[in-house]
């Protein structure tokens, strides 16, 4: 792939990808919302808010000029929260050319409408670039990746040539990249697993033990499989990195924002209180709303998502949510 990489969004993951790419010899520019933020990041040569101990390599620059950063790029990575995806696409849409590969790394669904991020991209970007749209998902905790720890991910798209180009740029001996043609499965696996992570946080915060947590995760995976397949996903995708792999990392790690939110809810804090204390976005909260709307549309039962929504927005105590799940009528596992 010719040209540098432009990364829209100075989020933790966006900055991480910029650092990793620059270390590997791919010049990259992180695009910020304001000139003041760009000047601060360039002055300190690190992201003091999100990654204070990780210096920027020489090949990484920061700019608030989206046109100047995107114009020469061969790959444009969109690394903004899902609830800001549409506004960012509108801001950069005029700079994107048909010969550029586009990679979305946000793991969420839009509310209202329950649209996947690739669907939002197709609505906001010119038709001639649609075949170049890819998405990324997998067990990818940013702080482990930026520290050089081994990780794997999967990118999905409709054009095999574009997937091969993006795979070649991202691949390294510490970041293994697989490809998939299942956009629906990869996107829904990455988004819906955050709901399960909230539930795993309930189990940790309530001290319910490993048996209960394992059961909740497994039944949660069954829920997201039902919904994803009903939406058109390939079932095997949910057994891969974007499904089971991401579930394992997000439900177990102390680095997981969504697991943290669930744990804090179980300890008596409200969602507004938790949100005010966080620097980063917990995508699982809005995804719970969008997933239930999609489930109603597709007539899919999601009891774990239902009680999680009630804990977040209707003051249902997490312990009562677990009791309700355990009191459901008996049924076959499959």
BALOBA-1460 file (C-alpha; in Angstrom, 3 decimals):
// residues 334
<rec num="1" residu="x" x="0.000" y="0.000" z="0.000"/>
<rec num="2" residu="x" x="1.374" y="3.381" z="-1.008"/>
<rec num="3" residu="x" x="1.210" y="6.441" z="1.199"/>
<rec num="4" residu="x" x="1.163" y="7.041" z="4.944"/>
<rec num="5" residu="x" x="-1.622" y="6.170" z="7.362"/>
<rec num="6" residu="x" x="-4.119" y="8.760" z="8.631"/>
<rec num="7" residu="x" x="-5.909" y="8.005" z="11.908"/>
<rec num="8" residu="x" x="-9.079" y="9.928" z="12.685"/>
<rec num="9" residu="x" x="-9.330" y="10.204" z="16.458"/>
<rec num="10" residu="x" x="-6.812" y="10.577" z="19.276"/>
<rec num="11" residu="x" x="-8.577" y="7.893" z="21.326"/>
<rec num="12" residu="x" x="-6.584" y="5.307" z="23.258"/>
<rec num="13" residu="x" x="-6.891" y="2.760" z="20.456"/>
<rec num="14" residu="x" x="-6.351" y="5.284" z="17.679"/>
<rec num="15" residu="x" x="-3.176" y="6.541" z="19.334"/>
<rec num="16" residu="x" x="-2.067" y="2.963" z="20.006"/>
<rec num="17" residu="x" x="-2.399" y="2.031" z="16.343"/>
<rec num="18" residu="x" x="-0.466" y="5.145" z="15.347"/>
<rec num="19" residu="x" x="2.369" y="4.250" z="17.686"/>
<rec num="20" residu="x" x="2.481" y="0.602" z="16.593"/>
<rec num="21" residu="x" x="2.414" y="1.485" z="12.897"/>
<rec num="22" residu="x" x="5.123" y="4.122" z="13.248"/>
<rec num="23" residu="x" x="7.318" y="1.695" z="15.170"/>
<rec num="24" residu="x" x="6.949" y="-0.744" z="12.267"/>
<rec num="25" residu="x" x="8.086" y="1.863" z="9.742"/>
<rec num="26" residu="x" x="4.697" y="3.075" z="8.490"/>
<rec num="27" residu="x" x="4.470" y="6.889" z="8.819"/>
<rec num="28" residu="x" x="1.218" y="7.778" z="10.559"/>
<rec num="29" residu="x" x="-0.663" y="10.922" z="11.493"/>
<rec num="30" residu="x" x="-3.243" y="11.076" z="14.284"/>
<rec num="31" residu="x" x="-5.928" y="13.639" z="13.517"/>
<rec num="32" residu="x" x="-7.283" y="15.549" z="16.520"/>
<rec num="33" residu="x" x="-10.456" y="17.591" z="16.906"/>
<rec num="34" residu="x" x="-8.647" y="20.818" z="17.809"/>
<rec num="35" residu="x" x="-5.362" y="22.530" z="17.007"/>
<rec num="36" residu="x" x="-4.697" y="22.957" z="20.738"/>
<rec num="37" residu="x" x="-4.839" y="19.200" z="21.312"/>
<rec num="38" residu="x" x="-2.528" y="18.545" z="18.368"/>
<rec num="39" residu="x" x="-0.017" y="21.076" z="19.661"/>
<rec num="40" residu="x" x="-0.088" y="19.544" z="23.136"/>
<rec num="41" residu="x" x="0.477" y="16.004" z="21.871"/>
<rec num="42" residu="x" x="3.281" y="17.105" z="19.576"/>
<rec num="43" residu="x" x="4.907" y="19.110" z="22.352"/>
<rec num="44" residu="x" x="4.918" y="16.283" z="24.890"/>
<rec num="45" residu="x" x="5.459" y="13.526" z="22.276"/>
<rec num="46" residu="x" x="3.098" y="11.285" z="24.245"/>
<rec num="47" residu="x" x="-0.599" y="11.129" z="25.083"/>
<rec num="48" residu="x" x="-0.528" y="12.232" z="28.723"/>
<rec num="49" residu="x" x="-4.235" y="11.541" z="29.222"/>
<rec num="50" residu="x" x="-4.458" y="7.989" z="27.861"/>
<rec num="51" residu="x" x="-0.916" y="6.615" z="27.424"/>
<rec num="52" residu="x" x="1.374" y="8.796" z="29.546"/>
<rec num="53" residu="x" x="4.260" y="6.314" z="29.718"/>
<rec num="54" residu="x" x="4.467" y="5.554" z="25.984"/>
<rec num="55" residu="x" x="6.606" y="7.991" z="23.934"/>
<rec num="56" residu="x" x="5.682" y="8.709" z="20.326"/>
<rec num="57" residu="x" x="8.096" y="7.207" z="17.784"/>
<rec num="58" residu="x" x="9.665" y="9.486" z="15.190"/>
<rec num="59" residu="x" x="7.284" y="8.315" z="12.459"/>
<rec num="60" residu="x" x="4.166" y="9.476" z="14.305"/>
<rec num="61" residu="x" x="2.847" y="13.006" z="13.868"/>
<rec num="62" residu="x" x="-0.307" y="14.713" z="15.148"/>
<rec num="63" residu="x" x="-2.377" y="17.248" z="13.242"/>
<rec num="64" residu="x" x="-5.749" y="18.972" z="13.392"/>
<rec num="65" residu="x" x="-5.690" y="19.473" z="9.602"/>
<rec num="66" residu="x" x="-7.721" y="16.507" z="8.338"/>
<rec num="67" residu="x" x="-7.324" y="17.423" z="4.676"/>
<rec num="68" residu="x" x="-3.518" y="17.625" z="4.867"/>
<rec num="69" residu="x" x="-3.308" y="14.321" z="6.763"/>
<rec num="70" residu="x" x="-5.756" y="12.354" z="4.619"/>
<rec num="71" residu="x" x="-4.832" y="13.604" z="1.129"/>
<rec num="72" residu="x" x="-1.589" y="11.571" z="0.803"/>
<rec num="73" residu="x" x="-2.821" y="8.566" z="2.807"/>
<rec num="74" residu="x" x="-3.146" y="5.034" z="1.490"/>
<rec num="75" residu="x" x="-5.059" y="3.903" z="4.584"/>
<rec num="76" residu="x" x="-7.491" y="5.934" z="6.692"/>
<rec num="77" residu="x" x="-8.325" y="4.465" z="10.112"/>
<rec num="78" residu="x" x="-11.477" y="5.710" z="11.838"/>
<rec num="79" residu="x" x="-10.919" y="5.435" z="15.605"/>
<rec num="80" residu="x" x="-13.698" y="7.473" z="17.209"/>
<rec num="81" residu="x" x="-16.535" y="6.343" z="19.521"/>
<rec num="82" residu="x" x="-19.584" y="4.987" z="17.737"/>
<rec num="83" residu="x" x="-21.800" y="7.847" z="18.905"/>
<rec num="84" residu="x" x="-19.466" y="10.309" z="17.160"/>
<rec num="85" residu="x" x="-18.878" y="8.271" z="14.029"/>
<rec num="86" residu="x" x="-21.383" y="10.017" z="11.793"/>
<rec num="87" residu="x" x="-20.251" y="13.564" z="12.608"/>
<rec num="88" residu="x" x="-16.611" y="12.627" z="12.030"/>
<rec num="89" residu="x" x="-17.389" y="10.982" z="8.699"/>
<rec num="90" residu="x" x="-19.209" y="14.099" z="7.581"/>
<rec num="91" residu="x" x="-16.159" y="16.158" z="8.502"/>
<rec num="92" residu="x" x="-13.704" y="14.044" z="6.493"/>
<rec num="93" residu="x" x="-15.894" y="12.703" z="3.694"/>
<rec num="94" residu="x" x="-14.748" y="15.280" z="1.176"/>
<rec num="95" residu="x" x="-11.104" y="14.289" z="1.622"/>
<rec num="96" residu="x" x="-11.513" y="10.529" z="1.063"/>
<rec num="97" residu="x" x="-10.550" y="9.218" z="-2.387"/>
<rec num="98" residu="x" x="-11.522" y="5.907" z="-4.059"/>
<rec num="99" residu="x" x="-7.936" y="4.610" z="-3.963"/>
<rec num="100" residu="x" x="-7.778" y="4.813" z="-0.145"/>
<rec num="101" residu="x" x="-8.507" y="1.865" z="2.127"/>
<rec num="102" residu="x" x="-10.840" y="2.663" z="5.027"/>
<rec num="103" residu="x" x="-10.674" y="0.804" z="8.345"/>
<rec num="104" residu="x" x="-13.156" y="1.338" z="11.179"/>
<rec num="105" residu="x" x="-12.031" y="0.167" z="14.636"/>
<rec num="106" residu="x" x="-15.031" y="1.371" z="16.687"/>
<rec num="107" residu="x" x="-16.934" y="-1.430" z="18.465"/>
<rec num="108" residu="x" x="-20.464" y="-0.186" z="18.851"/>
<rec num="109" residu="x" x="-23.885" y="0.304" z="17.294"/>
<rec num="110" residu="x" x="-25.521" y="3.607" z="16.503"/>
<rec num="111" residu="x" x="-28.541" y="4.751" z="18.486"/>
<rec num="112" residu="x" x="-31.208" y="5.165" z="17.347"/>
<rec num="113" residu="x" x="-31.394" y="2.823" z="14.387"/>
<rec num="114" residu="x" x="-29.057" y="0.035" z="15.570"/>
<rec num="115" residu="x" x="-26.802" y="0.562" z="12.558"/>
<rec num="116" residu="x" x="-23.403" y="-1.077" z="12.368"/>
<rec num="117" residu="x" x="-20.470" y="1.250" z="11.780"/>
<rec num="118" residu="x" x="-19.901" y="0.040" z="8.217"/>
<rec num="119" residu="x" x="-23.538" y="0.903" z="7.474"/>
<rec num="120" residu="x" x="-23.002" y="4.405" z="8.851"/>
<rec num="121" residu="x" x="-19.886" y="4.726" z="6.691"/>
<rec num="122" residu="x" x="-21.805" y="3.697" z="3.587"/>
<rec num="123" residu="x" x="-24.497" y="6.275" z="4.357"/>
<rec num="124" residu="x" x="-22.021" y="9.116" z="4.854"/>
<rec num="125" residu="x" x="-19.270" y="8.372" z="2.311"/>
<rec num="126" residu="x" x="-19.407" y="8.435" z="-1.493"/>
<rec num="127" residu="x" x="-20.521" y="5.191" z="-3.210"/>
<rec num="128" residu="x" x="-17.210" y="4.828" z="-5.053"/>
<rec num="129" residu="x" x="-15.366" y="4.154" z="-1.755"/>
<rec num="130" residu="x" x="-17.844" y="1.642" z="-0.292"/>
<rec num="131" residu="x" x="-15.960" y="-1.405" z="-1.561"/>
<rec num="132" residu="x" x="-12.858" y="-0.168" z="0.303"/>
<rec num="133" residu="x" x="-14.564" y="-0.176" z="3.736"/>
<rec num="134" residu="x" x="-13.170" y="-2.629" z="6.317"/>
<rec num="135" residu="x" x="-13.761" y="-3.171" z="10.023"/>
<rec num="136" residu="x" x="-11.518" y="-4.527" z="12.775"/>
<rec num="137" residu="x" x="-12.405" y="-6.486" z="15.892"/>
<rec num="138" residu="x" x="-10.876" y="-8.988" z="18.286"/>
<rec num="139" residu="x" x="-9.321" y="-9.332" z="21.761"/>
<rec num="140" residu="x" x="-7.392" y="-6.087" z="21.422"/>
<rec num="141" residu="x" x="-6.804" y="-4.336" z="24.747"/>
<rec num="142" residu="x" x="-4.948" y="-1.209" z="23.669"/>
<rec num="143" residu="x" x="-2.523" y="-1.015" z="26.572"/>
<rec num="144" residu="x" x="-1.259" y="-4.551" z="25.955"/>
<rec num="145" residu="x" x="-0.801" y="-3.873" z="22.242"/>
<rec num="146" residu="x" x="1.098" y="-0.634" z="22.772"/>
<rec num="147" residu="x" x="3.379" y="-2.396" z="25.270"/>
<rec num="148" residu="x" x="4.348" y="-4.852" z="22.549"/>
<rec num="149" residu="x" x="2.504" y="-7.854" z="23.956"/>
<rec num="150" residu="x" x="1.349" y="-10.487" z="21.450"/>
<rec num="151" residu="x" x="-2.182" y="-9.912" z="20.100"/>
<rec num="152" residu="x" x="-4.364" y="-11.067" z="17.220"/>
<rec num="153" residu="x" x="-7.268" y="-9.450" z="15.432"/>
<rec num="154" residu="x" x="-9.558" y="-9.937" z="12.444"/>
<rec num="155" residu="x" x="-10.465" y="-7.456" z="9.714"/>
<rec num="156" residu="x" x="-13.569" y="-7.905" z="7.584"/>
<rec num="157" residu="x" x="-14.631" y="-6.389" z="4.303"/>
<rec num="158" residu="x" x="-16.170" y="-7.130" z="0.923"/>
<rec num="159" residu="x" x="-13.108" y="-6.630" z="-1.289"/>
<rec num="160" residu="x" x="-10.338" y="-9.258" z="-0.907"/>
<rec num="161" residu="x" x="-7.741" y="-6.934" z="-2.416"/>
<rec num="162" residu="x" x="-8.427" y="-4.198" z="0.119"/>
<rec num="163" residu="x" x="-8.340" y="-6.705" z="2.975"/>
<rec num="164" residu="x" x="-4.940" y="-7.947" z="1.804"/>
<rec num="165" residu="x" x="-3.587" y="-4.389" z="1.652"/>
<rec num="166" residu="x" x="-4.762" y="-3.529" z="5.161"/>
<rec num="167" residu="x" x="-3.579" y="-6.869" z="6.532"/>
<rec num="168" residu="x" x="-0.096" y="-6.257" z="5.133"/>
<rec num="169" residu="x" x="0.141" y="-2.821" z="6.775"/>
<rec num="170" residu="x" x="-1.094" y="-3.914" z="10.208"/>
<rec num="171" residu="x" x="0.631" y="-7.307" z="10.417"/>
<rec num="172" residu="x" x="3.738" y="-7.724" z="12.552"/>
<rec num="173" residu="x" x="5.431" y="-10.375" z="14.651"/>
<rec num="174" residu="x" x="3.479" y="-9.089" z="17.667"/>
<rec num="175" residu="x" x="0.150" y="-8.239" z="16.015"/>
<rec num="176" residu="x" x="-1.273" y="-11.081" z="13.933"/>
<rec num="177" residu="x" x="-4.074" y="-10.082" z="11.558"/>
<rec num="178" residu="x" x="-6.615" y="-12.459" z="10.024"/>
<rec num="179" residu="x" x="-9.177" y="-11.590" z="7.341"/>
<rec num="180" residu="x" x="-12.891" y="-12.350" z="6.955"/>
<rec num="181" residu="x" x="-15.674" y="-11.622" z="4.480"/>
<rec num="182" residu="x" x="-18.270" y="-11.538" z="7.291"/>
<rec num="183" residu="x" x="-18.765" y="-7.832" z="7.982"/>
<rec num="184" residu="x" x="-21.971" y="-8.441" z="9.939"/>
<rec num="185" residu="x" x="-20.473" y="-11.096" z="12.217"/>
<rec num="186" residu="x" x="-17.229" y="-9.268" z="12.952"/>
<rec num="187" residu="x" x="-19.010" y="-6.005" z="13.722"/>
<rec num="188" residu="x" x="-21.769" y="-7.496" z="15.843"/>
<rec num="189" residu="x" x="-19.354" y="-9.752" z="17.711"/>
<rec num="190" residu="x" x="-17.185" y="-6.763" z="18.628"/>
<rec num="191" residu="x" x="-20.131" y="-4.608" z="19.660"/>
<rec num="192" residu="x" x="-22.369" y="-7.098" z="21.462"/>
<rec num="193" residu="x" x="-19.620" y="-8.652" z="23.565"/>
<rec num="194" residu="x" x="-19.535" y="-5.404" z="25.551"/>
<rec num="195" residu="x" x="-22.978" y="-6.241" z="26.942"/>
<rec num="196" residu="x" x="-21.638" y="-9.561" z="28.227"/>
<rec num="197" residu="x" x="-18.687" y="-7.722" z="29.770"/>
<rec num="198" residu="x" x="-21.091" y="-5.547" z="31.765"/>
<rec num="199" residu="x" x="-22.678" y="-8.747" z="33.105"/>
<rec num="200" residu="x" x="-19.270" y="-10.221" z="33.916"/>
<rec num="201" residu="x" x="-18.620" y="-7.067" z="35.900"/>
<rec num="202" residu="x" x="-21.834" y="-7.684" z="37.853"/>
<rec num="203" residu="x" x="-20.539" y="-11.139" z="38.779"/>
<rec num="204" residu="x" x="-17.150" y="-9.780" z="39.858"/>
<rec num="205" residu="x" x="-18.610" y="-6.884" z="41.818"/>
<rec num="206" residu="x" x="-21.089" y="-9.114" z="43.645"/>
<rec num="207" residu="x" x="-18.488" y="-11.809" z="44.337"/>
<rec num="208" residu="x" x="-20.649" y="-14.500" z="42.755"/>
<rec num="209" residu="x" x="-17.761" y="-16.830" z="41.970"/>
<rec num="210" residu="x" x="-16.302" y="-18.367" z="38.834"/>
<rec num="211" residu="x" x="-19.155" y="-20.800" z="38.184"/>
<rec num="212" residu="x" x="-21.728" y="-18.033" z="37.978"/>
<rec num="213" residu="x" x="-19.466" y="-15.811" z="35.886"/>
<rec num="214" residu="x" x="-18.704" y="-18.633" z="33.446"/>
<rec num="215" residu="x" x="-22.415" y="-19.413" z="33.085"/>
<rec num="216" residu="x" x="-23.289" y="-15.772" z="32.492"/>
<rec num="217" residu="x" x="-20.577" y="-15.389" z="29.853"/>
<rec num="218" residu="x" x="-21.568" y="-18.598" z="28.073"/>
<rec num="219" residu="x" x="-25.270" y="-17.768" z="27.997"/>
<rec num="220" residu="x" x="-24.398" y="-14.249" z="26.934"/>
<rec num="221" residu="x" x="-22.416" y="-15.636" z="24.029"/>
<rec num="222" residu="x" x="-25.502" y="-17.679" z="23.067"/>
<rec num="223" residu="x" x="-27.522" y="-14.450" z="23.028"/>
<rec num="224" residu="x" x="-25.164" y="-12.550" z="20.764"/>
<rec num="225" residu="x" x="-24.892" y="-15.580" z="18.477"/>
<rec num="226" residu="x" x="-28.691" y="-15.683" z="18.101"/>
<rec num="227" residu="x" x="-28.900" y="-11.996" z="17.296"/>
<rec num="228" residu="x" x="-25.891" y="-11.927" z="14.975"/>
<rec num="229" residu="x" x="-27.087" y="-14.924" z="12.947"/>
<rec num="230" residu="x" x="-30.588" y="-13.430" z="12.701"/>
<rec num="231" residu="x" x="-28.953" y="-10.261" z="11.323"/>
<rec num="232" residu="x" x="-27.066" y="-12.243" z="8.681"/>
<rec num="233" residu="x" x="-23.764" y="-13.214" z="10.342"/>
<rec num="234" residu="x" x="-21.936" y="-16.481" z="9.753"/>
<rec num="235" residu="x" x="-22.164" y="-18.568" z="12.967"/>
<rec num="236" residu="x" x="-18.486" y="-19.571" z="12.870"/>
<rec num="237" residu="x" x="-17.419" y="-15.924" z="13.121"/>
<rec num="238" residu="x" x="-18.792" y="-15.773" z="16.665"/>
<rec num="239" residu="x" x="-16.514" y="-18.673" z="17.639"/>
<rec num="240" residu="x" x="-13.492" y="-16.711" z="16.398"/>
<rec num="241" residu="x" x="-11.463" y="-13.697" z="17.446"/>
<rec num="242" residu="x" x="-14.288" y="-11.184" z="16.966"/>
<rec num="243" residu="x" x="-16.660" y="-13.294" z="19.057"/>
<rec num="244" residu="x" x="-15.335" y="-15.732" z="21.633"/>
<rec num="245" residu="x" x="-11.844" y="-14.219" z="21.610"/>
<rec num="246" residu="x" x="-13.079" y="-10.711" z="22.341"/>
<rec num="247" residu="x" x="-15.538" y="-12.024" z="24.947"/>
<rec num="248" residu="x" x="-12.738" y="-13.790" z="26.826"/>
<rec num="249" residu="x" x="-10.482" y="-10.728" z="26.946"/>
<rec num="250" residu="x" x="-13.184" y="-8.193" z="27.731"/>
<rec num="251" residu="x" x="-14.895" y="-10.223" z="30.440"/>
<rec num="252" residu="x" x="-11.684" y="-11.163" z="32.234"/>
<rec num="253" residu="x" x="-9.320" y="-8.213" z="32.010"/>
<rec num="254" residu="x" x="-8.944" y="-5.443" z="34.554"/>
<rec num="255" residu="x" x="-8.244" y="-3.207" z="31.539"/>
<rec num="256" residu="x" x="-11.802" y="-3.695" z="30.236"/>
<rec num="257" residu="x" x="-13.902" y="-0.542" z="30.539"/>
<rec num="258" residu="x" x="-17.207" y="-2.368" z="30.213"/>
<rec num="259" residu="x" x="-16.339" y="-4.986" z="32.825"/>
<rec num="260" residu="x" x="-15.309" y="-2.101" z="35.094"/>
<rec num="261" residu="x" x="-18.675" y="-0.375" z="34.600"/>
<rec num="262" residu="x" x="-20.543" y="-3.566" z="35.510"/>
<rec num="263" residu="x" x="-18.389" y="-4.064" z="38.595"/>
<rec num="264" residu="x" x="-18.997" y="-0.509" z="39.779"/>
<rec num="265" residu="x" x="-22.743" y="-0.857" z="39.237"/>
<rec num="266" residu="x" x="-22.682" y="-4.000" z="41.376"/>
<rec num="267" residu="x" x="-20.947" y="-2.017" z="44.107"/>
<rec num="268" residu="x" x="-23.758" y="0.502" z="44.274"/>
<rec num="269" residu="x" x="-22.720" y="3.310" z="41.924"/>
<rec num="270" residu="x" x="-25.068" y="4.647" z="39.263"/>
<rec num="271" residu="x" x="-24.202" y="4.843" z="35.576"/>
<rec num="272" residu="x" x="-24.053" y="8.691" z="35.597"/>
<rec num="273" residu="x" x="-21.622" y="8.552" z="38.537"/>
<rec num="274" residu="x" x="-19.430" y="5.979" z="36.790"/>
<rec num="275" residu="x" x="-19.490" y="7.853" z="33.478"/>
<rec num="276" residu="x" x="-18.341" y="11.059" z="35.176"/>
<rec num="277" residu="x" x="-15.311" y="9.238" z="36.609"/>
<rec num="278" residu="x" x="-14.121" y="7.722" z="33.289"/>
<rec num="279" residu="x" x="-11.781" y="9.207" z="30.681"/>
<rec num="280" residu="x" x="-12.702" y="6.645" z="28.027"/>
<rec num="281" residu="x" x="-16.013" y="5.526" z="26.546"/>
<rec num="282" residu="x" x="-17.749" y="2.298" z="27.614"/>
<rec num="283" residu="x" x="-19.423" y="1.304" z="24.338"/>
<rec num="284" residu="x" x="-21.527" y="-1.414" z="25.983"/>
<rec num="285" residu="x" x="-23.951" y="1.068" z="27.529"/>
<rec num="286" residu="x" x="-25.337" y="2.505" z="24.284"/>
<rec num="287" residu="x" x="-24.914" y="-0.871" z="22.587"/>
<rec num="288" residu="x" x="-27.363" y="-2.355" z="25.107"/>
<rec num="289" residu="x" x="-30.017" y="0.069" z="23.873"/>
<rec num="290" residu="x" x="-29.256" y="-0.567" z="20.198"/>
<rec num="291" residu="x" x="-29.018" y="-4.341" z="20.602"/>
<rec num="292" residu="x" x="-32.422" y="-4.609" z="22.262"/>
<rec num="293" residu="x" x="-33.991" y="-2.490" z="19.525"/>
<rec num="294" residu="x" x="-32.451" y="-4.784" z="16.906"/>
<rec num="295" residu="x" x="-33.532" y="-7.883" z="18.857"/>
<rec num="296" residu="x" x="-37.139" y="-6.702" z="18.938"/>
<rec num="297" residu="x" x="-37.013" y="-6.043" z="15.203"/>
<rec num="298" residu="x" x="-35.635" y="-9.532" z="14.497"/>
<rec num="299" residu="x" x="-37.733" y="-11.281" z="17.203"/>
<rec num="300" residu="x" x="-34.690" y="-12.525" z="19.141"/>
<rec num="301" residu="x" x="-34.792" y="-13.184" z="22.893"/>
<rec num="302" residu="x" x="-31.963" y="-11.529" z="24.899"/>
<rec num="303" residu="x" x="-32.676" y="-11.896" z="28.648"/>
<rec num="304" residu="x" x="-29.165" y="-10.898" z="29.785"/>
<rec num="305" residu="x" x="-29.267" y="-7.744" z="27.681"/>
<rec num="306" residu="x" x="-32.767" y="-7.002" z="29.016"/>
<rec num="307" residu="x" x="-31.771" y="-7.108" z="32.682"/>
<rec num="308" residu="x" x="-28.539" y="-5.235" z="31.959"/>
<rec num="309" residu="x" x="-30.586" y="-2.439" z="30.398"/>
<rec num="310" residu="x" x="-32.785" y="-2.333" z="33.491"/>
<rec num="311" residu="x" x="-29.742" y="-2.092" z="35.762"/>
<rec num="312" residu="x" x="-28.309" y="0.766" z="33.693"/>
<rec num="313" residu="x" x="-31.448" y="2.811" z="33.146"/>
<rec num="314" residu="x" x="-34.202" y="1.605" z="35.486"/>
<rec num="315" residu="x" x="-32.345" y="1.234" z="38.796"/>
<rec num="316" residu="x" x="-32.707" y="-2.551" z="38.958"/>
<rec num="317" residu="x" x="-30.164" y="-3.782" z="41.547"/>
<rec num="318" residu="x" x="-27.558" y="-6.062" z="39.908"/>
<rec num="319" residu="x" x="-28.175" y="-8.789" z="42.483"/>
<rec num="320" residu="x" x="-31.877" y="-8.773" z="41.614"/>
<rec num="321" residu="x" x="-30.934" y="-8.947" z="37.917"/>
<rec num="322" residu="x" x="-28.963" y="-12.138" z="38.570"/>
<rec num="323" residu="x" x="-31.860" y="-13.556" z="40.614"/>
<rec num="324" residu="x" x="-34.261" y="-12.910" z="37.755"/>
<rec num="325" residu="x" x="-31.963" y="-14.691" z="35.301"/>
<rec num="326" residu="x" x="-31.615" y="-17.692" z="37.626"/>
<rec num="327" residu="x" x="-35.418" y="-17.854" z="38.097"/>
<rec num="328" residu="x" x="-36.289" y="-18.138" z="34.421"/>
<rec num="329" residu="x" x="-38.329" y="-21.220" z="33.403"/>
<rec num="330" residu="x" x="-36.322" y="-24.396" z="32.680"/>
<rec num="331" residu="x" x="-35.430" y="-25.098" z="29.047"/>
<rec num="332" residu="x" x="-32.975" y="-27.066" z="26.870"/>
<rec num="333" residu="x" x="-29.547" y="-25.506" z="26.453"/>
<rec num="334" residu="x" x="-29.848" y="-25.475" z="22.644"/>
